[in-house]
Amino acid sequence: MLKLTILPLNAGAMCPVIVDDGTEMLLIDCGMAGTYDTLRQTADLKEVDFSRLSKIIITHHDHDHTGNLAAIRADFPHVEIIASAIEKEYIEGARKSIRLEQAEEAIQSAPPEKQGELQKRIDMLRQIQPVAVDTAVIGGEVLGWCGGVEIIATPGHMPGHISVHIPELQTLVTGDAMNMRDGSLQMANPAFTLDMDEAARSIEKCMALDLVQVICYHGGVFTGNVRQALSAVVTGYRAGR
């Protein structure tokens, strides 16, 4: 029987997801660097045997989604890491993190009182260790475990952002393609999204899926009339543009 477990970090500010079919155990995103022990402890509290981990899907290369990846790979070198072909280059260090580029650019024109904070962010981002991605996807793939996990290309927040559709559970794990706030679905955070119009188109694509719940990395679970909620998110965004 397929089982899904959320591993909330930082009081639910980040929500990695475990999907377990009894043979394969999948982790979707893995938290910020320095929270690996907390991730393992949270798994223990949720009665998840983390030592059975066999797959990791990374939705995109932001540090709060990839920060523990190197620590996991060190403990579990056999684990298969899956990401989009675009995000793979950033995760592996072949290309500089977009967030690092943004911070390095911002510090050039920042007032003196902001430079210390920006430098701390730059230092943190530079410390994220690159990790090899085993399997690159582009969207549309159906992976042959956990009931047939489907990769959905959901660019906008990041160029190669992907979401994970779990048809057997009628569930979409969105990464940062959407957020939950005050009990309702929201667009990707505009402060950190590269292309909001593309993000809206990605949400529209998800409206065709048969869903009973959406799990956002920031904010957690939405249940109810998902198609209606997704439509309202996109309509609201376009009306306020």
N, C-alpha and C positions, 0 to 999 in steps of 0.2 A: 504493500500500500504506500502510495506517495505521501510524504510528509513535508510540510513547509514550516520553518521556524525562523522568526526574526530575532536577530541578535542586537538589541538596541545598545548603542554606545553613547556616552555623554548625555545621559537622561533622555535618550531617544532622538537626539539631534542628528545622529547618523544611524542608518538601519541596514546593515548587511543582512543578507538572507541566505539561509541554508535550505536546500531541497534535497531530499534523500529518498531513493527508491528501494533501499535495502541492499543494493549492490554498489551503486555509485552515489557519492555524496558531493553535491555541488555547492560552492560558496559564490554568491554574487556580490562583488565589491568587498573590501576588507578593512576599511578604516584608516585613520591617520597614523603616521609613524609614531611609535611610542605607546600605542594602545594595544599591542599584540597580547600582552598578558591579560588585559581587560577583556579582549575578544575571547580568549581561551576560557577565562573565568565565567564570562557570560554564557558561553556554550555549555559549560559544566552545569550552571544553574538551570539551563533549559533542557538538561539531560540529553545534550548532543555530544556524541563521542567524536571529538574533533580529530582524533587520530585516524578516523576512517575517511578523512577528506581525500577526494580523488580528482576533482575538477574545480577550477576557479574561472568565472567569467568576470572580466573587468569592463564596465560600461564605458569608461573614458579615463583619461590619464590624470585628472585632478588629484592632488596629493591626498585628499581625504578619502579617496576611493582606492588608491594604490599604495598608501604609505606603509602598510604591513606586509606587502607582497614579498619583499626580499627576506623578511624574517620567516614567513611561511615557507618559501622555497628552501631556505636553509634547513628547516626542520623536516620538510616533506619534499625532497627533490623529485619524487616520482609524480607529483601533482601536475596535471595538465592545465596550462594557463591559456585562456582563450580571450581574444580581444579583436576589435576591428582592424583591418589592414592599415587604416589611417592612424589609429591610436597606437598601434604596435610600434611605430617609429619613435613615438614619444616615450612609451613605457620602457623600451629597450635602450633609450638614450641616444639613438641615432639623430634625433632632432631635439632641440631645446624645448622644455615645457613652455607652453603658451603663457601660463601664469607667471613663469619666471621672466619671460620676455616682457610681459606687461609691467611687472614690478620694476625691472631694470630701466624701462623707459620712463615710468612714473617718477622714479627717484631723481631723474635728471632735472625735472622742473618743480619738484616738491619744495614747499617752504621748509626752513630748517626744523621747525617743530614736528614735521611729519617724516623727516628723513630717517630718524632712529627706528620708527615702527616699520617703515618700508625696508630698511636694511635687515631687520630681524626676519621679515618675510622672505627676503632674498636668500638669506643664510639658510633658513629652513628648507626652502625649495631646492637649493643646491645640494642639500644633504640627502634628498630622496635617491635611493639606490636604483639604478636600472636593473631590470629583470627581463630575461628572455621570454618571449611569448611563443608558445608551442604551436598554436593554431590560430590563423588569421581568418576572419570572416568578413563578409561585406553586407550581410542582411539577406534574409530569405532562407538561410540554411535551417534545416530541422536536424538537430543533433540526436543521436540514437540512444538516449538514456533519459531517465527521469520523465518517462512518458512521452518523450519526443519534444525536447525544448526547442522552441523556434526563436531565431535571432531576428529582431526587427531593427532596421536602420532608422535611427531617430536623431539625425543631425540638427544642429541649431545651437544648443548649449556649447557643444564642441563639434568640430567637423566630422569626426568619426564616431560620435556617440551611438551606442546601441542600447536597446531595451530587450528584455527577456520575456517571452510569452510562454506560459506553462499551460497548454490547452487542457490537460487532464484536471487541473485545478481552476480553470477559467480565470487565471491570474496573470497580470502584467506587472513585472518588476521594472520600474522606469528609470532607475538611476536618477539623474538630474534633469531628465526630459520634462518632468513635472515636479511640483512640490505639493505638499499638504500643509494648509494653514487654517487654524480655527475650524477644523472639521470639513474643509472643502478643498477640492482640487484647485491648483493654481498653475499658471504658466511657469516655465523655467524662470529662475530668478534673473531679471533683466540686468542686474548689476554684474553678473558673471556669465551672461549668455552672449555669444558672438553674433548670432543672427536670429533675432526674435521672429521674423517672418518665417524662416525655415523651421524654427521650433514649433510654430503654429501648424505648419503643414505636416510635421511629424506627428503631432497629436491627432490631426485629422485622419492620418493613416491608421491610427490605432482604433478609430471608431468602428472599423469593419470587423474587429475581433469580438468574439463571444466571451464577455468578461463579467464576472461577479465582483471582482475586487482588483484594486490597483495598489501597489506598494511603492511609495516614493522613498528615496533614500533619505530625504529630509522631510520628516513629518509623519511617516508611517502609512497606515492602511486607510484606503477609502473603500467602503462597500455601499452597494445600492445600485441605482440605475446608472451604470458606468457610461454607457453611450450618451445619455442625456447630459451627464456631468461634463464629459469631454467636449461635447458640442457647445455647452455654455461657456467653457473656458475659452475656446477659440472665438466664439461670437463676442464675448466680452472684450477680448484682446483687440479684435479688429474694430469694434465700436469705439474703443478708447484710443486708438492709434493716432 
